[in-house]
Amino acid sequence: MKASELRAKDVAGLEKEVSDLLKAHFGLRMQKATQQLTNHSQLGKTKRDIARAKTILAEKKKEAAK
């Protein structure tokens, strides 16, 4: 997911996105553990998407606190 797409969302939308990404990442980790994961690059992509979403969420919360 692109940062511009995430910046367009509000705080509640970002929190839901982070939650969904964490669930997806957990599912990928379980697939890897049971050797069912075929595309291992998905793990890194979801990790980066989680970090990107959390960063933008923190920025929005900081801006809202001002």
mmJSON file of the N, C-alpha and C atoms, coordinates in Angstrom:
{"data_MODEL":{"atom_site":{
"group_PDB":["ATOM","ATOM","ATOM","ATOM","ATOM","ATOM","ATOM","ATOM","ATOM","ATOM","ATOM","ATOM","ATOM","ATOM","ATOM","ATOM","ATOM","ATOM","ATOM","ATOM","ATOM","ATOM","ATOM","ATOM","ATOM","ATOM","ATOM","ATOM","ATOM","ATOM","ATOM","ATOM","ATOM","ATOM","ATOM","ATOM","ATOM","ATOM","ATOM","ATOM","ATOM","ATOM","ATOM","ATOM","ATOM","ATOM","ATOM","ATOM","ATOM","ATOM","ATOM","ATOM","ATOM","ATOM","ATOM","ATOM","ATOM","ATOM","ATOM","ATOM","ATOM","ATOM","ATOM","ATOM","ATOM","ATOM","ATOM","ATOM","ATOM","ATOM","ATOM","ATOM","ATOM","ATOM","ATOM","ATOM","ATOM","ATOM","ATOM","ATOM","ATOM","ATOM","ATOM","ATOM","ATOM","ATOM","ATOM","ATOM","ATOM","ATOM","ATOM","ATOM","ATOM","ATOM","ATOM","ATOM","ATOM","ATOM","ATOM","ATOM","ATOM","ATOM","ATOM","ATOM","ATOM","ATOM","ATOM","ATOM","ATOM","ATOM","ATOM","ATOM","ATOM","ATOM","ATOM","ATOM","ATOM","ATOM","ATOM","ATOM","ATOM","ATOM","ATOM","ATOM","ATOM","ATOM","ATOM","ATOM","ATOM","ATOM","ATOM","ATOM","ATOM","ATOM","ATOM","ATOM","ATOM","ATOM","ATOM","ATOM","ATOM","ATOM","ATOM","ATOM","ATOM","ATOM","ATOM","ATOM","ATOM","ATOM","ATOM","ATOM","ATOM","ATOM","ATOM","ATOM","ATOM","ATOM","ATOM","ATOM","ATOM","ATOM","ATOM","ATOM","ATOM","ATOM","ATOM","ATOM","ATOM","ATOM","ATOM","ATOM","ATOM","ATOM","ATOM","ATOM","ATOM","ATOM","ATOM","ATOM","ATOM","ATOM","ATOM","ATOM","ATOM","ATOM","ATOM","ATOM","ATOM","ATOM","ATOM","ATOM","ATOM","ATOM","ATOM","ATOM","ATOM","ATOM"],
"id":[1,2,3,4,5,6,7,8,9,10,11,12,13,14,15,16,17,18,19,20,21,22,23,24,25,26,27,28,29,30,31,32,33,34,35,36,37,38,39,40,41,42,43,44,45,46,47,48,49,50,51,52,53,54,55,56,57,58,59,60,61,62,63,64,65,66,67,68,69,70,71,72,73,74,75,76,77,78,79,80,81,82,83,84,85,86,87,88,89,90,91,92,93,94,95,96,97,98,99,100,101,102,103,104,105,106,107,108,109,110,111,112,113,114,115,116,117,118,119,120,121,122,123,124,125,126,127,128,129,130,131,132,133,134,135,136,137,138,139,140,141,142,143,144,145,146,147,148,149,150,151,152,153,154,155,156,157,158,159,160,161,162,163,164,165,166,167,168,169,170,171,172,173,174,175,176,177,178,179,180,181,182,183,184,185,186,187,188,189,190,191,192,193,194,195,196,197,198],
"type_symbol":["N","C","C","N","C","C","N","C","C","N","C","C","N","C","C","N","C","C","N","C","C","N","C","C","N","C","C","N","C","C","N","C","C","N","C","C","N","C","C","N","C","C","N","C","C","N","C","C","N","C","C","N","C","C","N","C","C","N","C","C","N","C","C","N","C","C","N","C","C","N","C","C","N","C","C","N","C","C","N","C","C","N","C","C","N","C","C","N","C","C","N","C","C","N","C","C","N","C","C","N","C","C","N","C","C","N","C","C","N","C","C","N","C","C","N","C","C","N","C","C","N","C","C","N","C","C","N","C","C","N","C","C","N","C","C","N","C","C","N","C","C","N","C","C","N","C","C","N","C","C","N","C","C","N","C","C","N","C","C","N","C","C","N","C","C","N","C","C","N","C","C","N","C","C","N","C","C","N","C","C","N","C","C","N","C","C","N","C","C","N","C","C","N","C","C","N","C","C"],
"label_atom_id":["N","CA","C","N","CA","C","N","CA","C","N","CA","C","N","CA","C","N","CA","C","N","CA","C","N","CA","C","N","CA","C","N","CA","C","N","CA","C","N","CA","C","N","CA","C","N","CA","C","N","CA","C","N","CA","C","N","CA","C","N","CA","C","N","CA","C","N","CA","C","N","CA","C","N","CA","C","N","CA","C","N","CA","C","N","CA","C","N","CA","C","N","CA","C","N","CA","C","N","CA","C","N","CA","C","N","CA","C","N","CA","C","N","CA","C","N","CA","C","N","CA","C","N","CA","C","N","CA","C","N","CA","C","N","CA","C","N","CA","C","N","CA","C","N","CA","C","N","CA","C","N","CA","C","N","CA","C","N","CA","C","N","CA","C","N","CA","C","N","CA","C","N","CA","C","N","CA","C","N","CA","C","N","CA","C","N","CA","C","N","CA","C","N","CA","C","N","CA","C","N","CA","C","N","CA","C","N","CA","C","N","CA","C","N","CA","C","N","CA","C","N","CA","C","N","CA","C","N","CA","C"],
"label_alt_id":[null,null,null,null,null,null,null,null,null,null,null,null,null,null,null,null,null,null,null,null,null,null,null,null,null,null,null,null,null,null,null,null,null,null,null,null,null,null,null,null,null,null,null,null,null,null,null,null,null,null,null,null,null,null,null,null,null,null,null,null,null,null,null,null,null,null,null,null,null,null,null,null,null,null,null,null,null,null,null,null,null,null,null,null,null,null,null,null,null,null,null,null,null,null,null,null,null,null,null,null,null,null,null,null,null,null,null,null,null,null,null,null,null,null,null,null,null,null,null,null,null,null,null,null,null,null,null,null,null,null,null,null,null,null,null,null,null,null,null,null,null,null,null,null,null,null,null,null,null,null,null,null,null,null,null,null,null,null,null,null,null,null,null,null,null,null,null,null,null,null,null,null,null,null,null,null,null,null,null,null,null,null,null,null,null,null,null,null,null,null,null,null,null,null,null,null,null,null],
"label_comp_id":["MET","MET","MET","LYS","LYS","LYS","ALA","ALA","ALA","SER","SER","SER","GLU","GLU","GLU","LEU","LEU","LEU","ARG","ARG","ARG","ALA","ALA","ALA","LYS","LYS","LYS","ASP","ASP","ASP","VAL","VAL","VAL","ALA","ALA","ALA","GLY","GLY","GLY","LEU","LEU","LEU","GLU","GLU","GLU","LYS","LYS","LYS","GLU","GLU","GLU","VAL","VAL","VAL","SER","SER","SER","ASP","ASP","ASP","LEU","LEU","LEU","LEU","LEU","LEU","LYS","LYS","LYS","ALA","ALA","ALA","HIS","HIS","HIS","PHE","PHE","PHE","GLY","GLY","GLY","LEU","LEU","LEU","ARG","ARG","ARG","MET","MET","MET","GLN","GLN","GLN","LYS","LYS","LYS","ALA","ALA","ALA","THR","THR","THR","GLN","GLN","GLN","GLN","GLN","GLN","LEU","LEU","LEU","THR","THR","THR","ASN","ASN","ASN","HIS","HIS","HIS","SER","SER","SER","GLN","GLN","GLN","LEU","LEU","LEU","GLY","GLY","GLY","LYS","LYS","LYS","THR","THR","THR","LYS","LYS","LYS","ARG","ARG","ARG","ASP","ASP","ASP","ILE","ILE","ILE","ALA","ALA","ALA","ARG","ARG","ARG","ALA","ALA","ALA","LYS","LYS","LYS","THR","THR","THR","ILE","ILE","ILE","LEU","LEU","LEU","ALA","ALA","ALA","GLU","GLU","GLU","LYS","LYS","LYS","LYS","LYS","LYS","LYS","LYS","LYS","GLU","GLU","GLU","ALA","ALA","ALA","ALA","ALA","ALA","LYS","LYS","LYS"],
"label_asym_id":["A","A","A","A","A","A","A","A","A","A","A","A","A","A","A","A","A","A","A","A","A","A","A","A","A","A","A","A","A","A","A","A","A","A","A","A","A","A","A","A","A","A","A","A","A","A","A","A","A","A","A","A","A","A","A","A","A","A","A","A","A","A","A","A","A","A","A","A","A","A","A","A","A","A","A","A","A","A","A","A","A","A","A","A","A","A","A","A","A","A","A","A","A","A","A","A","A","A","A","A","A","A","A","A","A","A","A","A","A","A","A","A","A","A","A","A","A","A","A","A","A","A","A","A","A","A","A","A","A","A","A","A","A","A","A","A","A","A","A","A","A","A","A","A","A","A","A","A","A","A","A","A","A","A","A","A","A","A","A","A","A","A","A","A","A","A","A","A","A","A","A","A","A","A","A","A","A","A","A","A","A","A","A","A","A","A","A","A","A","A","A","A","A","A","A","A","A","A"],
"label_entity_id":["1","1","1","1","1","1","1","1","1","1","1","1","1","1","1","1","1","1","1","1","1","1","1","1","1","1","1","1","1","1","1","1","1","1","1","1","1","1","1","1","1","1","1","1","1","1","1","1","1","1","1","1","1","1","1","1","1","1","1","1","1","1","1","1","1","1","1","1","1","1","1","1","1","1","1","1","1","1","1","1","1","1","1","1","1","1","1","1","1","1","1","1","1","1","1","1","1","1","1","1","1","1","1","1","1","1","1","1","1","1","1","1","1","1","1","1","1","1","1","1","1","1","1","1","1","1","1","1","1","1","1","1","1","1","1","1","1","1","1","1","1","1","1","1","1","1","1","1","1","1","1","1","1","1","1","1","1","1","1","1","1","1","1","1","1","1","1","1","1","1","1","1","1","1","1","1","1","1","1","1","1","1","1","1","1","1","1","1","1","1","1","1","1","1","1","1","1","1"],
"label_seq_id":[1,1,1,2,2,2,3,3,3,4,4,4,5,5,5,6,6,6,7,7,7,8,8,8,9,9,9,10,10,10,11,11,11,12,12,12,13,13,13,14,14,14,15,15,15,16,16,16,17,17,17,18,18,18,19,19,19,20,20,20,21,21,21,22,22,22,23,23,23,24,24,24,25,25,25,26,26,26,27,27,27,28,28,28,29,29,29,30,30,30,31,31,31,32,32,32,33,33,33,34,34,34,35,35,35,36,36,36,37,37,37,38,38,38,39,39,39,40,40,40,41,41,41,42,42,42,43,43,43,44,44,44,45,45,45,46,46,46,47,47,47,48,48,48,49,49,49,50,50,50,51,51,51,52,52,52,53,53,53,54,54,54,55,55,55,56,56,56,57,57,57,58,58,58,59,59,59,60,60,60,61,61,61,62,62,62,63,63,63,64,64,64,65,65,65,66,66,66],
"pdbx_PDB_ins_code":[null,null,null,null,null,null,null,null,null,null,null,null,null,null,null,null,null,null,null,null,null,null,null,null,null,null,null,null,null,null,null,null,null,null,null,null,null,null,null,null,null,null,null,null,null,null,null,null,null,null,null,null,null,null,null,null,null,null,null,null,null,null,null,null,null,null,null,null,null,null,null,null,null,null,null,null,null,null,null,null,null,null,null,null,null,null,null,null,null,null,null,null,null,null,null,null,null,null,null,null,null,null,null,null,null,null,null,null,null,null,null,null,null,null,null,null,null,null,null,null,null,null,null,null,null,null,null,null,null,null,null,null,null,null,null,null,null,null,null,null,null,null,null,null,null,null,null,null,null,null,null,null,null,null,null,null,null,null,null,null,null,null,null,null,null,null,null,null,null,null,null,null,null,null,null,null,null,null,null,null,null,null,null,null,null,null,null,null,null,null,null,null,null,null,null,null,null,null],
"Cartn_x":[0.847,0.0,0.894,0.492,1.29,1.005,1.993,1.857,0.774,0.624,-0.404,-1.803,-1.99,-3.279,-3.549,-2.501,-2.657,-2.911,-2.248,-2.434,-3.847,-4.541,-5.906,-6.908,-6.501,-7.408,-7.384,-8.456,-8.493,-7.879,-7.823,-7.159,-7.827,-9.156,-9.864,-9.583,-9.531,-9.233,-7.826,-6.89,-5.506,-5.374,-6.084,-6.026,-6.583,-7.649,-8.216,-7.236,-6.58,-5.604,-4.434,-3.932,-2.842,-3.295,-4.497,-5.027,-5.13,-5.647,-5.772,-4.401,-3.445,-2.103,-1.434,-1.655,-1.082,-1.676,-2.973,-3.612,-3.067,-2.895,-2.357,-0.928,-0.132,1.255,1.31,0.418,0.366,0.037,-0.928,-1.286,-0.12,0.631,1.799,2.867,3.063,4.046,3.642,2.344,1.875,2.052,1.816,2.033,3.504,4.376,5.809,6.207,5.643,5.99,5.543,4.427,3.922,4.373,5.291,5.887,4.843,3.83,2.816,2.988,3.881,4.089,4.938,4.416,5.157,5.918,5.369,6.015,6.507,7.772,8.33,8.508,8.478,8.646,7.423,6.296,5.098,5.329,6.14,6.438,7.071,8.071,8.75,7.844,7.011,6.102,5.087,4.522,3.531,4.195,5.424,6.147,6.37,6.768,6.986,5.675,4.599,3.291,2.825,3.068,2.699,3.471,4.774,5.609,5.169,4.856,4.419,3.109,2.158,0.86,0.997,1.834,2.031,2.691,3.623,4.3,3.314,2.499,1.528,0.478,0.085,-0.871,-0.295,0.972,1.614,1.681,1.982,2.034,0.668,-0.381,-1.735,-2.158,-1.8,-2.158,-1.4,-0.139,0.667,0.107,-0.296,-0.855,-2.212,-2.989,-4.304,-4.15,-3.048,-2.837,-2.473,-2.024,-1.617,-2.792],
"Cartn_y":[-1.173,0.0,1.238,2.214,3.427,4.374,5.188,6.151,7.176,7.539,8.523,7.971,6.676,6.045,6.05,5.811,5.785,7.185,8.183,9.552,10.061,9.488,9.902,9.378,8.386,7.794,8.585,8.443,9.084,8.136,8.563,7.792,6.428,6.402,5.126,4.174,4.719,3.902,3.343,4.15,3.682,2.599,2.764,1.742,0.419,0.478,-0.738,-1.347,-0.513,-0.991,-1.694,-1.109,-1.733,-3.082,-3.134,-4.387,-5.446,-5.061,-6.004,-6.491,-5.576,-5.959,-6.902,-6.665,-7.55,-8.951,-9.045,-10.358,-11.055,-10.299,-10.871,-11.359,-10.574,-10.954,-12.219,-12.319,-13.521,-14.74,-14.588,-15.694,-16.129,-15.157,-15.487,-16.199,-15.763,-16.433,-17.873,-18.11,-19.474,-20.329,-19.736,-20.469,-20.824,-19.897,-20.167,-21.29,-21.271,-22.285,-23.678,-23.742,-25.042,-25.347,-24.547,-24.703,-24.685,-23.82,-23.656,-22.347,-21.493,-20.19,-20.361,-19.882,-20.019,-18.747,-17.579,-16.309,-15.662,-15.89,-15.409,-13.899,-13.246,-11.795,-11.089,-11.785,-11.205,-10.844,-11.623,-11.341,-9.963,-9.68,-8.393,-7.242,-7.489,-6.435,-6.073,-7.087,-6.779,-6.108,-6.502,-5.87,-4.385,-4.071,-2.674,-1.9,-2.545,-1.879,-1.573,-2.491,-2.265,-1.069,-1.046,0.058,1.382,1.375,2.596,3.099,2.184,2.573,3.085,2.43,2.866,4.24,4.5,5.791,6.905,6.687,7.71,7.891,6.801,6.889,7.733,7.52,8.306,9.786,10.061,11.446,12.118,11.403,11.981,12.199,11.259,11.415,12.587,12.733,13.845,15.17,15.218,16.439,16.779,15.763,15.976,16.46,16.105,16.5,17.983,18.57,19.987,20.913],
"Cartn_z":[0.0,0.0,0.0,-0.769,-0.891,0.263,0.58,1.671,1.369,0.109,-0.247,0.016,-0.188,0.101,1.598,2.38,3.84,4.389,3.817,4.303,4.057,3.092,2.785,3.818,4.599,5.587,6.886,7.668,8.982,10.013,11.262,12.319,12.5,12.513,12.698,11.534,10.334,9.166,9.21,9.698,9.82,10.88,11.99,13.037,12.523,11.741,11.158,10.161,9.377,8.403,9.096,10.186,10.937,11.479,12.02,12.551,11.456,10.298,9.184,8.705,8.645,8.21,9.209,10.503,11.513,11.4,11.154,10.973,9.736,8.657,7.422,7.639,8.361,8.631,9.485,10.465,11.3,10.438,9.539,8.651,7.779,7.274,6.458,7.274,8.523,9.381,9.658,9.839,10.08,8.823,7.66,6.412,6.249,6.638,6.538,7.487,8.698,9.691,9.254,8.53,8.072,6.649,6.131,4.809,3.697,3.837,2.811,2.051,2.518,1.896,0.641,-0.492,-1.74,-2.084,-1.734,-2.059,-0.765,-0.449,0.81,0.851,-0.286,-0.3,0.3,0.401,0.997,2.458,3.15,4.558,4.712,3.926,3.992,3.589,2.582,2.119,3.198,3.849,4.885,6.078,6.381,7.483,7.207,5.985,5.611,5.589,5.126,5.117,6.533,7.464,8.865,9.411,9.158,9.646,9.036,7.745,7.058,7.657,7.879,8.427,9.857,10.66,12.049,12.105,11.195,11.159,10.826,9.823,9.427,10.508,11.173,12.275,13.416,13.744,14.801,14.418,13.152,12.688,12.833,12.447,12.524,13.974,14.849,16.269,16.877,16.503,17.015,16.538,15.285,14.726,15.371,15.682,16.3,17.741,18.384,19.788,19.9,18.825,18.875,19.001],
"occupancy":[1.0,1.0,1.0,1.0,1.0,1.0,1.0,1.0,1.0,1.0,1.0,1.0,1.0,1.0,1.0,1.0,1.0,1.0,1.0,1.0,1.0,1.0,1.0,1.0,1.0,1.0,1.0,1.0,1.0,1.0,1.0,1.0,1.0,1.0,1.0,1.0,1.0,1.0,1.0,1.0,1.0,1.0,1.0,1.0,1.0,1.0,1.0,1.0,1.0,1.0,1.0,1.0,1.0,1.0,1.0,1.0,1.0,1.0,1.0,1.0,1.0,1.0,1.0,1.0,1.0,1.0,1.0,1.0,1.0,1.0,1.0,1.0,1.0,1.0,1.0,1.0,1.0,1.0,1.0,1.0,1.0,1.0,1.0,1.0,1.0,1.0,1.0,1.0,1.0,1.0,1.0,1.0,1.0,1.0,1.0,1.0,1.0,1.0,1.0,1.0,1.0,1.0,1.0,1.0,1.0,1.0,1.0,1.0,1.0,1.0,1.0,1.0,1.0,1.0,1.0,1.0,1.0,1.0,1.0,1.0,1.0,1.0,1.0,1.0,1.0,1.0,1.0,1.0,1.0,1.0,1.0,1.0,1.0,1.0,1.0,1.0,1.0,1.0,1.0,1.0,1.0,1.0,1.0,1.0,1.0,1.0,1.0,1.0,1.0,1.0,1.0,1.0,1.0,1.0,1.0,1.0,1.0,1.0,1.0,1.0,1.0,1.0,1.0,1.0,1.0,1.0,1.0,1.0,1.0,1.0,1.0,1.0,1.0,1.0,1.0,1.0,1.0,1.0,1.0,1.0,1.0,1.0,1.0,1.0,1.0,1.0,1.0,1.0,1.0,1.0,1.0,1.0,1.0,1.0,1.0,1.0,1.0,1.0],
"B_iso_or_equiv":[0.0,0.0,0.0,0.0,0.0,0.0,0.0,0.0,0.0,0.0,0.0,0.0,0.0,0.0,0.0,0.0,0.0,0.0,0.0,0.0,0.0,0.0,0.0,0.0,0.0,0.0,0.0,0.0,0.0,0.0,0.0,0.0,0.0,0.0,0.0,0.0,0.0,0.0,0.0,0.0,0.0,0.0,0.0,0.0,0.0,0.0,0.0,0.0,0.0,0.0,0.0,0.0,0.0,0.0,0.0,0.0,0.0,0.0,0.0,0.0,0.0,0.0,0.0,0.0,0.0,0.0,0.0,0.0,0.0,0.0,0.0,0.0,0.0,0.0,0.0,0.0,0.0,0.0,0.0,0.0,0.0,0.0,0.0,0.0,0.0,0.0,0.0,0.0,0.0,0.0,0.0,0.0,0.0,0.0,0.0,0.0,0.0,0.0,0.0,0.0,0.0,0.0,0.0,0.0,0.0,0.0,0.0,0.0,0.0,0.0,0.0,0.0,0.0,0.0,0.0,0.0,0.0,0.0,0.0,0.0,0.0,0.0,0.0,0.0,0.0,0.0,0.0,0.0,0.0,0.0,0.0,0.0,0.0,0.0,0.0,0.0,0.0,0.0,0.0,0.0,0.0,0.0,0.0,0.0,0.0,0.0,0.0,0.0,0.0,0.0,0.0,0.0,0.0,0.0,0.0,0.0,0.0,0.0,0.0,0.0,0.0,0.0,0.0,0.0,0.0,0.0,0.0,0.0,0.0,0.0,0.0,0.0,0.0,0.0,0.0,0.0,0.0,0.0,0.0,0.0,0.0,0.0,0.0,0.0,0.0,0.0,0.0,0.0,0.0,0.0,0.0,0.0,0.0,0.0,0.0,0.0,0.0,0.0],
"pdbx_formal_charge":[null,null,null,null,null,null,null,null,null,null,null,null,null,null,null,null,null,null,null,null,null,null,null,null,null,null,null,null,null,null,null,null,null,null,null,null,null,null,null,null,null,null,null,null,null,null,null,null,null,null,null,null,null,null,null,null,null,null,null,null,null,null,null,null,null,null,null,null,null,null,null,null,null,null,null,null,null,null,null,null,null,null,null,null,null,null,null,null,null,null,null,null,null,null,null,null,null,null,null,null,null,null,null,null,null,null,null,null,null,null,null,null,null,null,null,null,null,null,null,null,null,null,null,null,null,null,null,null,null,null,null,null,null,null,null,null,null,null,null,null,null,null,null,null,null,null,null,null,null,null,null,null,null,null,null,null,null,null,null,null,null,null,null,null,null,null,null,null,null,null,null,null,null,null,null,null,null,null,null,null,null,null,null,null,null,null,null,null,null,null,null,null,null,null,null,null,null,null],
"auth_seq_id":[1,1,1,2,2,2,3,3,3,4,4,4,5,5,5,6,6,6,7,7,7,8,8,8,9,9,9,10,10,10,11,11,11,12,12,12,13,13,13,14,14,14,15,15,15,16,16,16,17,17,17,18,18,18,19,19,19,20,20,20,21,21,21,22,22,22,23,23,23,24,24,24,25,25,25,26,26,26,27,27,27,28,28,28,29,29,29,30,30,30,31,31,31,32,32,32,33,33,33,34,34,34,35,35,35,36,36,36,37,37,37,38,38,38,39,39,39,40,40,40,41,41,41,42,42,42,43,43,43,44,44,44,45,45,45,46,46,46,47,47,47,48,48,48,49,49,49,50,50,50,51,51,51,52,52,52,53,53,53,54,54,54,55,55,55,56,56,56,57,57,57,58,58,58,59,59,59,60,60,60,61,61,61,62,62,62,63,63,63,64,64,64,65,65,65,66,66,66],
"auth_comp_id":["MET","MET","MET","LYS","LYS","LYS","ALA","ALA","ALA","SER","SER","SER","GLU","GLU","GLU","LEU","LEU","LEU","ARG","ARG","ARG","ALA","ALA","ALA","LYS","LYS","LYS","ASP","ASP","ASP","VAL","VAL","VAL","ALA","ALA","ALA","GLY","GLY","GLY","LEU","LEU","LEU","GLU","GLU","GLU","LYS","LYS","LYS","GLU","GLU","GLU","VAL","VAL","VAL","SER","SER","SER","ASP","ASP","ASP","LEU","LEU","LEU","LEU","LEU","LEU","LYS","LYS","LYS","ALA","ALA","ALA","HIS","HIS","HIS","PHE","PHE","PHE","GLY","GLY","GLY","LEU","LEU","LEU","ARG","ARG","ARG","MET","MET","MET","GLN","GLN","GLN","LYS","LYS","LYS","ALA","ALA","ALA","THR","THR","THR","GLN","GLN","GLN","GLN","GLN","GLN","LEU","LEU","LEU","THR","THR","THR","ASN","ASN","ASN","HIS","HIS","HIS","SER","SER","SER","GLN","GLN","GLN","LEU","LEU","LEU","GLY","GLY","GLY","LYS","LYS","LYS","THR","THR","THR","LYS","LYS","LYS","ARG","ARG","ARG","ASP","ASP","ASP","ILE","ILE","ILE","ALA","ALA","ALA","ARG","ARG","ARG","ALA","ALA","ALA","LYS","LYS","LYS","THR","THR","THR","ILE","ILE","ILE","LEU","LEU","LEU","ALA","ALA","ALA","GLU","GLU","GLU","LYS","LYS","LYS","LYS","LYS","LYS","LYS","LYS","LYS","GLU","GLU","GLU","ALA","ALA","ALA","ALA","ALA","ALA","LYS","LYS","LYS"],
"auth_asym_id":["A","A","A","A","A","A","A","A","A","A","A","A","A","A","A","A","A","A","A","A","A","A","A","A","A","A","A","A","A","A","A","A","A","A","A","A","A","A","A","A","A","A","A","A","A","A","A","A","A","A","A","A","A","A","A","A","A","A","A","A","A","A","A","A","A","A","A","A","A","A","A","A","A","A","A","A","A","A","A","A","A","A","A","A","A","A","A","A","A","A","A","A","A","A","A","A","A","A","A","A","A","A","A","A","A","A","A","A","A","A","A","A","A","A","A","A","A","A","A","A","A","A","A","A","A","A","A","A","A","A","A","A","A","A","A","A","A","A","A","A","A","A","A","A","A","A","A","A","A","A","A","A","A","A","A","A","A","A","A","A","A","A","A","A","A","A","A","A","A","A","A","A","A","A","A","A","A","A","A","A","A","A","A","A","A","A","A","A","A","A","A","A","A","A","A","A","A","A"],
"auth_atom_id":["N","CA","C","N","CA","C","N","CA","C","N","CA","C","N","CA","C","N","CA","C","N","CA","C","N","CA","C","N","CA","C","N","CA","C","N","CA","C","N","CA","C","N","CA","C","N","CA","C","N","CA","C","N","CA","C","N","CA","C","N","CA","C","N","CA","C","N","CA","C","N","CA","C","N","CA","C","N","CA","C","N","CA","C","N","CA","C","N","CA","C","N","CA","C","N","CA","C","N","CA","C","N","CA","C","N","CA","C","N","CA","C","N","CA","C","N","CA","C","N","CA","C","N","CA","C","N","CA","C","N","CA","C","N","CA","C","N","CA","C","N","CA","C","N","CA","C","N","CA","C","N","CA","C","N","CA","C","N","CA","C","N","CA","C","N","CA","C","N","CA","C","N","CA","C","N","CA","C","N","CA","C","N","CA","C","N","CA","C","N","CA","C","N","CA","C","N","CA","C","N","CA","C","N","CA","C","N","CA","C","N","CA","C","N","CA","C","N","CA","C","N","CA","C","N","CA","C","N","CA","C"],
"pdbx_PDB_model_num":[1,1,1,1,1,1,1,1,1,1,1,1,1,1,1,1,1,1,1,1,1,1,1,1,1,1,1,1,1,1,1,1,1,1,1,1,1,1,1,1,1,1,1,1,1,1,1,1,1,1,1,1,1,1,1,1,1,1,1,1,1,1,1,1,1,1,1,1,1,1,1,1,1,1,1,1,1,1,1,1,1,1,1,1,1,1,1,1,1,1,1,1,1,1,1,1,1,1,1,1,1,1,1,1,1,1,1,1,1,1,1,1,1,1,1,1,1,1,1,1,1,1,1,1,1,1,1,1,1,1,1,1,1,1,1,1,1,1,1,1,1,1,1,1,1,1,1,1,1,1,1,1,1,1,1,1,1,1,1,1,1,1,1,1,1,1,1,1,1,1,1,1,1,1,1,1,1,1,1,1,1,1,1,1,1,1,1,1,1,1,1,1,1,1,1,1,1,1]
}}}
